[in-house]
Amino acid sequence: MFVALAACGWFAAAMPPFGIESSAVTFSVAAAMLGAGAVLAHRYSPALDLPAGEPVRDVSLRLRGMVAWLLAVLVVLAVELWELFHSPRSLYPTLSSLANDVLGPGHRVVRAAAFMCWGACGLVVSSRSRRHA
Amino acid sequence: MNVALWLVAAGALGACEVASRRFDHGWPTAAQLLRSARGHLAGRLVLIIAWLWLGWHVFAR
């Protein structure tokens, strides 16, 4: 699966954006990763699981932590929207424009590696985490 | 100046992760939050949609 993902990433990285081919490859790989994740969910694989951590003993701290994470994500969204609704893009960079400098067409190796990482993340997000006792 | 805004946003996320490492048995790490989300159908759907959107946005567009 790793070799297939690498091959797909290499070819997908060379495809021009906004094309039918790039969309087809992306969504085909997405479907394959989701399917593989669903199959692996039935055969539990510890490699796909994230660390459970210690059991929570302080519920109020956990709640404060979750609120803090939510606020941090809202800060990221706020910055993205601020940048998005202002121009020029060179002065108001969005995440996409920042990523394009690294992952845009012309950076085939980095783009292919990013595609592989994205595909691997699909295996993780599509598999169900097991609750430890 | 606007790159500074992104640094502030990244700093907020980093601060949350650092705080989760310092406070034992309470403040969740990003990995624990993702694990919790994956444990519920709705959370898994949100993650899958976000992952699909990211792939479409970066590699297809």
N, CA and C atoms of all chains as a GROMACS GRO file, in nm:
protein
  582
    1MET      N    1   0.084  -0.121   0.000
    1MET     CA    2   0.000   0.000   0.000
    1MET      C    3   0.087   0.126   0.000
    2PHE      N    4   0.201   0.116   0.070
    2PHE     CA    5   0.291   0.230   0.076
    2PHE      C    6   0.347   0.261  -0.062
    3VAL      N    7   0.386   0.156  -0.135
    3VAL     CA    8   0.441   0.176  -0.269
    3VAL      C    9   0.336   0.235  -0.362
    4ALA      N   10   0.214   0.183  -0.354
    4ALA     CA   11   0.106   0.235  -0.439
    4ALA      C   12   0.079   0.381  -0.407
    5LEU      N   13   0.079   0.413  -0.278
    5LEU     CA   14   0.055   0.552  -0.237
    5LEU      C   15   0.167   0.643  -0.287
    6ALA      N   16   0.291   0.592  -0.279
    6ALA     CA   17   0.405   0.671  -0.328
    6ALA      C   18   0.395   0.695  -0.478
    7ALA      N   19   0.356   0.590  -0.551
    7ALA     CA   20   0.343   0.604  -0.696
    7ALA      C   21   0.232   0.703  -0.731
    8CYS      N   22   0.120   0.692  -0.663
    8CYS     CA   23   0.010   0.785  -0.687
    8CYS      C   24   0.053   0.928  -0.655
    9GLY      N   25   0.123   0.942  -0.544
    9GLY     CA   26   0.170   1.075  -0.506
    9GLY      C   27   0.264   1.135  -0.608
   10TRP      N   28   0.353   1.052  -0.661
   10TRP     CA   29   0.449   1.102  -0.760
   10TRP      C   30   0.378   1.150  -0.887
   11PHE      N   31   0.281   1.072  -0.933
   11PHE     CA   32   0.209   1.111  -1.055
   11PHE      C   33   0.112   1.226  -1.028
   12ALA      N   34   0.048   1.223  -0.911
   12ALA     CA   35  -0.044   1.331  -0.878
   12ALA      C   36   0.028   1.464  -0.863
   13ALA      N   37   0.151   1.459  -0.816
   13ALA     CA   38   0.227   1.582  -0.794
   13ALA      C   39   0.261   1.652  -0.925
   14ALA      N   40   0.263   1.577  -1.033
   14ALA     CA   41   0.298   1.635  -1.163
   14ALA      C   42   0.176   1.686  -1.238
   15MET      N   43   0.058   1.656  -1.190
   15MET     CA   44  -0.063   1.696  -1.260
   15MET      C   45  -0.094   1.843  -1.236
   16PRO      N   46  -0.142   1.910  -1.337
   16PRO     CA   47  -0.177   2.052  -1.319
   16PRO      C   48  -0.301   2.065  -1.232
   17PRO      N   49  -0.309   2.170  -1.154
   17PRO     CA   50  -0.427   2.189  -1.068
   17PRO      C   51  -0.551   2.224  -1.151
   18PHE      N   52  -0.663   2.218  -1.086
   18PHE     CA   53  -0.792   2.250  -1.147
   18PHE      C   54  -0.822   2.160  -1.266
   19GLY      N   55  -0.766   2.041  -1.268
   19GLY     CA   56  -0.790   1.950  -1.378
   19GLY      C   57  -0.871   1.830  -1.334
   20ILE      N   58  -0.932   1.764  -1.434
   20ILE     CA   59  -1.010   1.644  -1.403
   20ILE      C   60  -0.919   1.532  -1.354
   21GLU      N   61  -0.799   1.523  -1.413
   21GLU     CA   62  -0.707   1.415  -1.374
   21GLU      C   63  -0.665   1.428  -1.228
   22SER      N   64  -0.629   1.550  -1.185
   22SER     CA   65  -0.585   1.569  -1.047
   22SER      C   66  -0.700   1.541  -0.950
   23SER      N   67  -0.819   1.583  -0.984
   23SER     CA   68  -0.935   1.555  -0.898
   23SER      C   69  -0.963   1.405  -0.893
   24ALA      N   70  -0.954   1.341  -1.008
   24ALA     CA   71  -0.982   1.196  -1.013
   24ALA      C   72  -0.882   1.118  -0.930
   25VAL      N   73  -0.754   1.152  -0.943
   25VAL     CA   74  -0.652   1.081  -0.864
   25VAL      C   75  -0.672   1.107  -0.716
   26THR      N   76  -0.696   1.232  -0.681
   26THR     CA   77  -0.712   1.266  -0.539
   26THR      C   78  -0.829   1.191  -0.477
   27PHE      N   79  -0.944   1.193  -0.544
   27PHE     CA   80  -1.062   1.128  -0.487
   27PHE      C   81  -1.054   0.976  -0.496
   28SER      N   82  -0.982   0.924  -0.593
   28SER     CA   83  -0.963   0.779  -0.600
   28SER      C   84  -0.876   0.732  -0.485
   29VAL      N   85  -0.769   0.803  -0.459
   29VAL     CA   86  -0.682   0.767  -0.347
   29VAL      C   87  -0.758   0.784  -0.215
   30ALA      N   88  -0.841   0.890  -0.208
   30ALA     CA   89  -0.920   0.912  -0.086
   30ALA      C   90  -1.013   0.794  -0.062
   31ALA      N   91  -1.081   0.749  -0.167
   31ALA     CA   92  -1.172   0.635  -0.153
   31ALA      C   93  -1.096   0.511  -0.111
   32ALA      N   94  -0.979   0.489  -0.170
   32ALA     CA   95  -0.900   0.371  -0.136
   32ALA      C   96  -0.854   0.376   0.011
   33MET      N   97  -0.811   0.492   0.056
   33MET     CA   98  -0.765   0.506   0.195
   33MET      C   99  -0.881   0.489   0.292
   34LEU      N  100  -0.997   0.544   0.258
   34LEU     CA  101  -1.113   0.529   0.346
   34LEU      C  102  -1.155   0.383   0.352
   35GLY      N  103  -1.153   0.317   0.238
   35GLY     CA  104  -1.186   0.175   0.236
   35GLY      C  105  -1.088   0.093   0.317
   36ALA      N  106  -0.960   0.121   0.299
   36ALA     CA  107  -0.857   0.049   0.375
   36ALA      C  108  -0.871   0.076   0.524
   37GLY      N  109  -0.902   0.199   0.560
   37GLY     CA  110  -0.922   0.231   0.700
   37GLY      C  111  -1.040   0.156   0.759
   38ALA      N  112  -1.147   0.144   0.681
   38ALA     CA  113  -1.265   0.072   0.729
   38ALA      C  114  -1.233  -0.076   0.747
   39VAL      N  115  -1.156  -0.133   0.656
   39VAL     CA  116  -1.118  -0.274   0.668
   39VAL      C  117  -1.029  -0.294   0.788
   40LEU      N  118  -0.933  -0.207   0.806
   40LEU     CA  119  -0.841  -0.218   0.919
   40LEU      C  120  -0.911  -0.196   1.052
   41ALA      N  121  -1.024  -0.123   1.049
   41ALA     CA  122  -1.098  -0.102   1.173
   41ALA      C  123  -1.153  -0.233   1.227
   42HIS      N  124  -1.181  -0.326   1.135
   42HIS     CA  125  -1.231  -0.455   1.180
   42HIS      C  126  -1.119  -0.545   1.228
   43ARG      N  127  -0.999  -0.518   1.176
   43ARG     CA  128  -0.881  -0.589   1.225
   43ARG      C  129  -0.798  -0.484   1.297
   44TYR      N  130  -0.815  -0.474   1.427
   44TYR     CA  131  -0.755  -0.365   1.503
   44TYR      C  132  -0.604  -0.364   1.486
   45SER      N  133  -0.552  -0.246   1.448
   45SER     CA  134  -0.409  -0.231   1.430
   45SER      C  135  -0.358  -0.124   1.524
   46PRO      N  136  -0.277  -0.158   1.625
   46PRO     CA  137  -0.229  -0.058   1.720
   46PRO      C  138  -0.152   0.054   1.652
   47ALA      N  139  -0.092   0.028   1.537
   47ALA     CA  140  -0.015   0.132   1.469
   47ALA      C  141  -0.101   0.249   1.425
   48LEU      N  142  -0.231   0.223   1.407
   48LEU     CA  143  -0.320   0.330   1.362
   48LEU      C  144  -0.381   0.407   1.479
   49ASP      N  145  -0.353   0.361   1.598
   49ASP     CA  146  -0.414   0.426   1.712
   49ASP      C  147  -0.324   0.533   1.769
   50LEU      N  148  -0.384   0.633   1.826
   50LEU     CA  149  -0.309   0.742   1.888
   50LEU      C  150  -0.297   0.715   2.038
   51PRO      N  151  -0.196   0.770   2.104
   51PRO     CA  152  -0.178   0.740   2.247
   51PRO      C  153  -0.300   0.782   2.328
   52ALA      N  154  -0.341   0.695   2.419
   52ALA     CA  155  -0.459   0.724   2.500
   52ALA      C  156  -0.424   0.818   2.614
   53GLY      N  157  -0.301   0.811   2.661
   53GLY     CA  158  -0.262   0.896   2.773
   53GLY      C  159  -0.312   0.840   2.904
   54GLU      N  160  -0.280   0.910   3.007
   54GLU     CA  161  -0.322   0.867   3.140
   54GLU      C  162  -0.471   0.895   3.158
   55PRO      N  163  -0.535   0.819   3.245
   55PRO     CA  164  -0.678   0.847   3.272
   55PRO      C  165  -0.695   0.987   3.330
   56VAL      N  166  -0.806   1.053   3.292
   56VAL     CA  167  -0.829   1.189   3.339
   56VAL      C  168  -0.873   1.184   3.483
   57ARG      N  169  -0.806   1.257   3.567
   57ARG     CA  170  -0.846   1.262   3.708
   57ARG      C  171  -0.902   1.399   3.742
   58ASP      N  172  -0.866   1.502   3.668
   58ASP     CA  173  -0.913   1.637   3.695
   58ASP      C  174  -1.005   1.679   3.581
   59VAL      N  175  -1.136   1.665   3.603
   59VAL     CA  176  -1.232   1.694   3.498
   59VAL      C  177  -1.235   1.842   3.465
   60SER      N  178  -1.221   1.928   3.567
   60SER     CA  179  -1.227   2.072   3.542
   60SER      C  180  -1.108   2.115   3.457
   61LEU      N  181  -0.992   2.054   3.482
   61LEU     CA  182  -0.874   2.088   3.401
   61LEU      C  183  -0.893   2.041   3.258
   62ARG      N  184  -0.955   1.923   3.241
   62ARG     CA  185  -0.980   1.874   3.106
   62ARG      C  186  -1.075   1.968   3.033
   63LEU      N  187  -1.177   2.017   3.105
   63LEU     CA  188  -1.272   2.109   3.042
   63LEU      C  189  -1.203   2.238   3.003
   64ARG      N  190  -1.119   2.290   3.093
   64ARG     CA  191  -1.045   2.412   3.061
   64ARG      C  192  -0.952   2.390   2.944
   65GLY      N  193  -0.890   2.272   2.939
   65GLY     CA  194  -0.801   2.240   2.828
   65GLY      C  195  -0.876   2.236   2.696
   66MET      N  196  -0.995   2.175   2.696
   66MET     CA  197  -1.072   2.167   2.573
   66MET      C  198  -1.118   2.305   2.527
   67VAL      N  199  -1.155   2.391   2.622
   67VAL     CA  200  -1.193   2.529   2.588
   67VAL      C  201  -1.073   2.603   2.529
   68ALA      N  202  -0.956   2.581   2.588
   68ALA     CA  203  -0.835   2.646   2.536
   68ALA      C  204  -0.804   2.601   2.395
   69TRP      N  205  -0.818   2.471   2.369
   69TRP     CA  206  -0.796   2.420   2.233
   69TRP      C  207  -0.896   2.482   2.136
   70LEU      N  208  -1.021   2.490   2.180
   70LEU     CA  209  -1.124   2.548   2.095
   70LEU      C  210  -1.092   2.693   2.062
   71LEU      N  211  -1.048   2.768   2.162
   71LEU     CA  212  -1.011   2.909   2.139
   71LEU      C  213  -0.893   2.920   2.043
   72ALA      N  214  -0.795   2.830   2.059
   72ALA     CA  215  -0.679   2.832   1.969
   72ALA      C  216  -0.722   2.806   1.824
   73VAL      N  217  -0.811   2.710   1.805
   73VAL     CA  218  -0.861   2.681   1.670
   73VAL      C  219  -0.939   2.800   1.616
   74LEU      N  220  -1.017   2.865   1.702
   74LEU     CA  221  -1.092   2.983   1.659
   74LEU      C  222  -0.997   3.097   1.621
   75VAL      N  223  -0.885   3.109   1.691
   75VAL     CA  224  -0.785   3.210   1.654
   75VAL      C  225  -0.732   3.182   1.513
   76VAL      N  226  -0.702   3.056   1.486
   76VAL     CA  227  -0.654   3.019   1.352
   76VAL      C  228  -0.759   3.051   1.247
   77LEU      N  229  -0.884   3.017   1.275
   77LEU     CA  230  -0.991   3.046   1.178
   77LEU      C  231  -1.008   3.195   1.158
   78ALA      N  232  -0.999   3.270   1.267
   78ALA     CA  233  -1.015   3.416   1.258
   78ALA      C  234  -0.904   3.478   1.172
   79VAL      N  235  -0.781   3.432   1.192
   79VAL     CA  236  -0.670   3.483   1.111
   79VAL      C  237  -0.691   3.447   0.964
   80GLU      N  238  -0.733   3.324   0.939
   80GLU     CA  239  -0.755   3.280   0.801
   80GLU      C  240  -0.862   3.366   0.734
   81LEU      N  241  -0.973   3.391   0.803
   81LEU     CA  242  -1.080   3.471   0.746
   81LEU      C  243  -1.034   3.616   0.727
   82TRP      N  244  -0.959   3.668   0.824
   82TRP     CA  245  -0.907   3.805   0.812
   82TRP      C  246  -0.823   3.818   0.685
   83GLU      N  247  -0.732   3.722   0.667
   83GLU     CA  248  -0.645   3.726   0.551
   83GLU      C  249  -0.724   3.707   0.421
   84LEU      N  250  -0.825   3.619   0.428
   84LEU     CA  251  -0.901   3.585   0.308
   84LEU      C  252  -0.978   3.704   0.253
   85PHE      N  253  -1.032   3.787   0.342
   85PHE     CA  254  -1.117   3.897   0.298
   85PHE      C  255  -1.040   4.029   0.282
   86HIS      N  256  -0.908   4.019   0.278
   86HIS     CA  257  -0.827   4.137   0.250
   86HIS      C  258  -0.735   4.106   0.133
   87SER      N  259  -0.690   4.207   0.068
   87SER     CA  260  -0.598   4.190  -0.045
   87SER      C  261  -0.495   4.304  -0.043
   88PRO      N  262  -0.382   4.293  -0.113
   88PRO     CA  263  -0.343   4.182  -0.201
   88PRO      C  264  -0.295   4.061  -0.121
   89ARG      N  265  -0.296   3.947  -0.188
   89ARG     CA  266  -0.261   3.823  -0.122
   89ARG      C  267  -0.117   3.824  -0.072
   90SER      N  268  -0.030   3.898  -0.138
   90SER     CA  269   0.110   3.902  -0.094
   90SER      C  270   0.123   3.967   0.043
   91LEU      N  271   0.033   4.059   0.075
   91LEU     CA  272   0.036   4.124   0.206
   91LEU      C  273  -0.055   4.054   0.306
   92TYR      N  274  -0.154   3.981   0.257
   92TYR     CA  275  -0.249   3.911   0.343
   92TYR      C  276  -0.251   3.763   0.304
   93PRO      N  277  -0.146   3.690   0.342
   93PRO     CA  278  -0.137   3.550   0.298
   93PRO      C  279  -0.232   3.458   0.375
   94THR      N  280  -0.302   3.375   0.300
   94THR     CA  281  -0.384   3.272   0.362
   94THR      C  282  -0.299   3.145   0.376
   95LEU      N  283  -0.354   3.046   0.444
   95LEU     CA  284  -0.283   2.918   0.456
   95LEU      C  285  -0.255   2.859   0.319
   96SER      N  286  -0.351   2.874   0.228
   96SER     CA  287  -0.333   2.820   0.093
   96SER      C  288  -0.218   2.887   0.021
   97SER      N  289  -0.211   3.018   0.030
   97SER     CA  290  -0.105   3.089  -0.041
   97SER      C  291   0.031   3.060   0.023
   98LEU      N  292   0.033   3.044   0.155
   98LEU     CA  293   0.158   3.008   0.221
   98LEU      C  294   0.202   2.867   0.180
   99ALA      N  295   0.104   2.776   0.175
   99ALA     CA  296   0.136   2.638   0.137
   99ALA      C  297   0.175   2.629  -0.009
  100ASN      N  298   0.120   2.717  -0.092
  100ASN     CA  299   0.147   2.709  -0.235
  100ASN      C  300   0.295   2.734  -0.266
  101ASP      N  301   0.358   2.814  -0.181
  101ASP     CA  302   0.501   2.840  -0.202
  101ASP      C  303   0.584   2.714  -0.184
  102VAL      N  304   0.531   2.619  -0.106
  102VAL     CA  305   0.604   2.495  -0.079
  102VAL      C  306   0.545   2.377  -0.155
  103LEU      N  307   0.412   2.375  -0.167
  103LEU     CA  308   0.344   2.260  -0.225
  103LEU      C  309   0.288   2.286  -0.365
  104GLY      N  310   0.314   2.404  -0.419
  104GLY     CA  311   0.256   2.436  -0.549
  104GLY      C  312   0.321   2.358  -0.662
  105PRO      N  313   0.262   2.369  -0.781
  105PRO     CA  314   0.323   2.304  -0.899
  105PRO      C  315   0.466   2.353  -0.918
  106GLY      N  316   0.554   2.260  -0.946
  106GLY     CA  317   0.694   2.295  -0.958
  106GLY      C  318   0.776   2.243  -0.842
  107HIS      N  319   0.708   2.201  -0.736
  107HIS     CA  320   0.776   2.140  -0.621
  107HIS      C  321   0.732   1.995  -0.612
  108ARG      N  322   0.768   1.917  -0.711
  108ARG     CA  323   0.712   1.783  -0.727
  108ARG      C  324   0.747   1.690  -0.612
  109VAL      N  325   0.871   1.693  -0.566
  109VAL     CA  326   0.912   1.600  -0.461
  109VAL      C  327   0.838   1.630  -0.331
  110VAL      N  328   0.835   1.756  -0.293
  110VAL     CA  329   0.767   1.793  -0.169
  110VAL      C  330   0.617   1.767  -0.182
  111ARG      N  331   0.563   1.796  -0.299
  111ARG     CA  332   0.420   1.775  -0.322
  111ARG      C  333   0.387   1.626  -0.315
  112ALA      N  334   0.472   1.542  -0.372
  112ALA     CA  335   0.449   1.398  -0.367
  112ALA      C  336   0.458   1.346  -0.223
  113ALA      N  337   0.555   1.395  -0.148
  113ALA     CA  338   0.568   1.353  -0.007
  113ALA      C  339   0.446   1.398   0.073
  114ALA      N  340   0.399   1.519   0.046
  114ALA     CA  341   0.280   1.568   0.115
  114ALA      C  342   0.158   1.484   0.079
  115PHE      N  343   0.148   1.442  -0.046
  115PHE     CA  344   0.038   1.357  -0.089
  115PHE      C  345   0.040   1.224  -0.015
  116MET      N  346   0.160   1.167   0.001
  116MET     CA  347   0.173   1.041   0.075
  116MET      C  348   0.130   1.060   0.220
  117CYS      N  349   0.175   1.168   0.281
  117CYS     CA  350   0.138   1.194   0.421
  117CYS      C  351  -0.014   1.212   0.433
  118TRP      N  352  -0.072   1.284   0.339
  118TRP     CA  353  -0.216   1.305   0.340
  118TRP      C  354  -0.290   1.171   0.328
  119GLY      N  355  -0.244   1.087   0.238
  119GLY     CA  356  -0.305   0.956   0.221
  119GLY      C  357  -0.293   0.871   0.347
  120ALA      N  358  -0.176   0.875   0.410
  120ALA     CA  359  -0.157   0.799   0.534
  120ALA      C  360  -0.249   0.851   0.645
  121CYS      N  361  -0.269   0.981   0.649
  121CYS     CA  362  -0.361   1.038   0.749
  121CYS      C  363  -0.503   0.987   0.726
  122GLY      N  364  -0.537   0.960   0.602
  122GLY     CA  365  -0.669   0.906   0.573
  122GLY      C  366  -0.692   0.771   0.638
  123LEU      N  367  -0.586   0.690   0.644
  123LEU     CA  368  -0.597   0.561   0.712
  123LEU      C  369  -0.628   0.582   0.860
  124VAL      N  370  -0.566   0.682   0.919
  124VAL     CA  371  -0.585   0.705   1.063
  124VAL      C  372  -0.724   0.760   1.090
  125VAL      N  373  -0.768   0.861   1.016
  125VAL     CA  374  -0.896   0.925   1.047
  125VAL      C  375  -1.014   0.835   1.015
  126SER      N  376  -0.997   0.742   0.920
  126SER     CA  377  -1.111   0.659   0.882
  126SER      C  378  -1.122   0.533   0.967
  127SER      N  379  -1.020   0.505   1.048
  127SER     CA  380  -1.028   0.387   1.134
  127SER      C  381  -1.080   0.431   1.269
  128ARG      N  382  -1.155   0.341   1.331
  128ARG     CA  383  -1.215   0.372   1.459
  128ARG      C  384  -1.112   0.347   1.568
  129SER      N  385  -1.101   0.445   1.662
  129SER     CA  386  -1.007   0.424   1.770
  129SER      C  387  -1.068   0.328   1.871
  130ARG      N  388  -0.981   0.245   1.928
  130ARG     CA  389  -1.027   0.150   2.027
  130ARG      C  390  -1.015   0.214   2.165
  131ARG      N  391  -1.115   0.198   2.246
  131ARG     CA  392  -1.110   0.248   2.382
  131ARG      C  393  -1.037   0.146   2.468
  132HIS      N  394  -0.935   0.194   2.537
  132HIS     CA  395  -0.862   0.105   2.625
  132HIS      C  396  -0.937   0.090   2.756
  133ALA      N  397  -0.925  -0.023   2.819
  133ALA     CA  398  -0.996  -0.049   2.946
  133ALA      C  399  -0.938   0.035   3.059
  134MET      N  400   0.370   4.196   0.869
  134MET     CA  401   0.281   4.210   0.986
  134MET      C  402   0.182   4.096   0.990
  135ASN      N  403   0.132   4.056   0.873
  135ASN     CA  404   0.031   3.952   0.872
  135ASN      C  405   0.090   3.814   0.888
  136VAL      N  406   0.220   3.801   0.861
  136VAL     CA  407   0.284   3.675   0.898
  136VAL      C  408   0.288   3.666   1.050
  137ALA      N  409   0.300   3.780   1.115
  137ALA     CA  410   0.298   3.781   1.262
  137ALA      C  411   0.166   3.727   1.314
  138LEU      N  412   0.055   3.756   1.245
  138LEU     CA  413  -0.074   3.701   1.286
  138LEU      C  414  -0.070   3.549   1.282
  139TRP      N  415  -0.008   3.495   1.179
  139TRP     CA  416   0.003   3.350   1.169
  139TRP      C  417   0.093   3.294   1.279
  140LEU      N  418   0.196   3.369   1.314
  140LEU     CA  419   0.282   3.325   1.424
  140LEU      C  420   0.204   3.324   1.556
  141VAL      N  421   0.118   3.423   1.574
  141VAL     CA  422   0.034   3.425   1.695
  141VAL      C  423  -0.059   3.304   1.697
  142ALA      N  424  -0.120   3.273   1.582
  142ALA     CA  425  -0.210   3.158   1.573
  142ALA      C  426  -0.134   3.029   1.601
  143ALA      N  427  -0.016   3.015   1.541
  143ALA     CA  428   0.065   2.895   1.566
  143ALA      C  429   0.108   2.889   1.712
  144GLY      N  430   0.138   3.005   1.769
  144GLY     CA  431   0.176   3.009   1.910
  144GLY      C  432   0.063   2.966   2.002
  145ALA      N  433  -0.060   3.002   1.965
  145ALA     CA  434  -0.175   2.961   2.047
  145ALA      C  435  -0.188   2.809   2.047
  146LEU      N  436  -0.174   2.749   1.930
  146LEU     CA  437  -0.181   2.602   1.922
  146LEU      C  438  -0.065   2.539   1.997
  147GLY      N  439   0.054   2.595   1.979
  147GLY     CA  440   0.170   2.540   2.048
  147GLY      C  441   0.158   2.553   2.199
  148ALA      N  442   0.102   2.664   2.245
  148ALA     CA  443   0.085   2.684   2.389
  148ALA      C  444  -0.009   2.580   2.448
  149CYS      N  445  -0.114   2.548   2.375
  149CYS     CA  446  -0.208   2.445   2.422
  149CYS      C  447  -0.138   2.309   2.433
  150GLU      N  448  -0.055   2.278   2.337
  150GLU     CA  449   0.014   2.149   2.340
  150GLU      C  450   0.117   2.146   2.454
  151VAL      N  451   0.189   2.256   2.472
  151VAL     CA  452   0.285   2.262   2.582
  151VAL      C  453   0.214   2.251   2.717
  152ALA      N  454   0.100   2.320   2.729
  152ALA     CA  455   0.024   2.313   2.855
  152ALA      C  456  -0.023   2.170   2.880
  153SER      N  457  -0.061   2.099   2.776
  153SER     CA  458  -0.107   1.961   2.795
  153SER      C  459   0.007   1.872   2.843
  154ARG      N  460   0.129   1.904   2.808
  154ARG     CA  461   0.244   1.825   2.854
  154ARG      C  462   0.280   1.857   2.997
  155ARG      N  463   0.250   1.979   3.039
  155ARG     CA  464   0.288   2.021   3.174
  155ARG      C  465   0.184   1.977   3.278
  156PHE      N  466   0.055   1.981   3.240
  156PHE     CA  467  -0.048   1.942   3.334
  156PHE      C  468  -0.075   1.793   3.318
  157ASP      N  469  -0.042   1.716   3.418
  157ASP     CA  470  -0.065   1.572   3.409
  157ASP      C  471  -0.212   1.540   3.435
  158HIS      N  472  -0.260   1.439   3.370
  158HIS     CA  473  -0.392   1.381   3.395
  158HIS      C  474  -0.505   1.482   3.384
  159GLY      N  475  -0.499   1.567   3.287
  159GLY     CA  476  -0.608   1.664   3.276
  159GLY      C  477  -0.616   1.726   3.139
  160TRP      N  478  -0.532   1.822   3.114
  160TRP     CA  479  -0.534   1.898   2.989
  160TRP      C  480  -0.502   1.802   2.873
  161PRO      N  481  -0.596   1.788   2.779
  161PRO     CA  482  -0.573   1.690   2.672
  161PRO      C  483  -0.471   1.738   2.569
  162THR      N  484  -0.396   1.645   2.517
  162THR     CA  485  -0.306   1.677   2.406
  162THR      C  486  -0.386   1.673   2.275
  163ALA      N  487  -0.326   1.720   2.168
  163ALA     CA  488  -0.393   1.717   2.038
  163ALA      C  489  -0.423   1.574   1.996
  164ALA      N  490  -0.329   1.484   2.024
  164ALA     CA  491  -0.349   1.343   1.990
  164ALA      C  492  -0.467   1.284   2.066
  165GLN      N  493  -0.480   1.320   2.192
  165GLN     CA  494  -0.592   1.269   2.272
  165GLN      C  495  -0.725   1.323   2.222
  166LEU      N  496  -0.726   1.451   2.180
  166LEU     CA  497  -0.848   1.508   2.125
  166LEU      C  498  -0.887   1.438   1.996
  167LEU      N  499  -0.788   1.412   1.912
  167LEU     CA  500  -0.817   1.341   1.787
  167LEU      C  501  -0.867   1.201   1.816
  168ARG      N  502  -0.806   1.137   1.916
  168ARG     CA  503  -0.849   1.002   1.951
  168ARG      C  504  -0.993   1.002   2.001
  169SER      N  505  -1.026   1.104   2.080
  169SER     CA  506  -1.164   1.115   2.129
  169SER      C  507  -1.260   1.135   2.012
  170ALA      N  508  -1.221   1.219   1.918
  170ALA     CA  509  -1.308   1.245   1.803
  170ALA      C  510  -1.328   1.119   1.721
  171ARG      N  511  -1.222   1.040   1.707
  171ARG     CA  512  -1.232   0.918   1.627
  171ARG      C  513  -1.314   0.812   1.696
  172GLY      N  514  -1.338   0.828   1.824
  172GLY     CA  515  -1.417   0.730   1.898
  172GLY      C  516  -1.567   0.746   1.878
  173HIS      N  517  -1.608   0.857   1.818
  173HIS     CA  518  -1.749   0.881   1.792
  173HIS      C  519  -1.773   0.896   1.643
  174LEU      N  520  -1.888   0.848   1.598
  174LEU     CA  521  -1.918   0.851   1.456
  174LEU      C  522  -1.918   0.994   1.402
  175ALA      N  523  -1.981   1.086   1.476
  175ALA     CA  524  -1.988   1.224   1.430
  175ALA      C  525  -1.848   1.286   1.420
  176GLY      N  526  -1.766   1.258   1.520
  176GLY     CA  527  -1.629   1.311   1.519
  176GLY      C  528  -1.550   1.255   1.403
  177ARG      N  529  -1.568   1.125   1.378
  177ARG     CA  530  -1.496   1.062   1.267
  177ARG      C  531  -1.540   1.122   1.133
  178LEU      N  532  -1.671   1.148   1.119
  178LEU     CA  533  -1.722   1.209   0.996
  178LEU      C  534  -1.664   1.348   0.976
  179VAL      N  535  -1.656   1.426   1.083
  179VAL     CA  536  -1.599   1.560   1.073
  179VAL      C  537  -1.453   1.551   1.030
  180LEU      N  538  -1.379   1.460   1.090
  180LEU     CA  539  -1.238   1.444   1.054
  180LEU      C  540  -1.221   1.400   0.909
  181ILE      N  541  -1.305   1.308   0.866
  181ILE     CA  542  -1.296   1.259   0.728
  181ILE      C  543  -1.328   1.370   0.629
  182ILE      N  544  -1.432   1.448   0.659
  182ILE     CA  545  -1.469   1.559   0.570
  182ILE      C  546  -1.357   1.661   0.565
  183ALA      N  547  -1.299   1.692   0.681
  183ALA     CA  548  -1.188   1.788   0.684
  183ALA      C  549  -1.068   1.735   0.606
  184TRP      N  550  -1.042   1.606   0.620
  184TRP     CA  551  -0.930   1.545   0.548
  184TRP      C  552  -0.955   1.547   0.397
  185LEU      N  553  -1.078   1.515   0.356
  185LEU     CA  554  -1.112   1.518   0.214
  185LEU      C  555  -1.099   1.659   0.158
  186TRP      N  556  -1.149   1.758   0.235
  186TRP     CA  557  -1.141   1.896   0.190
  186TRP      C  558  -0.996   1.939   0.173
  187LEU      N  559  -0.912   1.899   0.270
  187LEU     CA  560  -0.771   1.936   0.263
  187LEU      C  561  -0.705   1.877   0.138
  188GLY      N  562  -0.733   1.750   0.112
  188GLY     CA  563  -0.673   1.687  -0.006
  188GLY      C  564  -0.721   1.750  -0.135
  189TRP      N  565  -0.851   1.778  -0.142
  189TRP     CA  566  -0.905   1.840  -0.263
  189TRP      C  567  -0.845   1.980  -0.281
  190HIS      N  568  -0.834   2.054  -0.171
  190HIS     CA  569  -0.788   2.192  -0.178
  190HIS      C  570  -0.642   2.200  -0.218
  191VAL      N  571  -0.561   2.110  -0.167
  191VAL     CA  572  -0.417   2.118  -0.191
  191VAL      C  573  -0.377   2.050  -0.321
  192PHE      N  574  -0.436   1.933  -0.349
  192PHE     CA  575  -0.385   1.853  -0.460
  192PHE      C  576  -0.470   1.856  -0.586
  193ALA      N  577  -0.600   1.890  -0.572
  193ALA     CA  578  -0.684   1.891  -0.691
  193ALA      C  579  -0.703   2.032  -0.746
  194ARG      N  580  -0.699   2.130  -0.655
  194ARG     CA  581  -0.724   2.268  -0.701
  194ARG      C  582  -0.593   2.334  -0.740
   0.00000   0.00000   0.00000
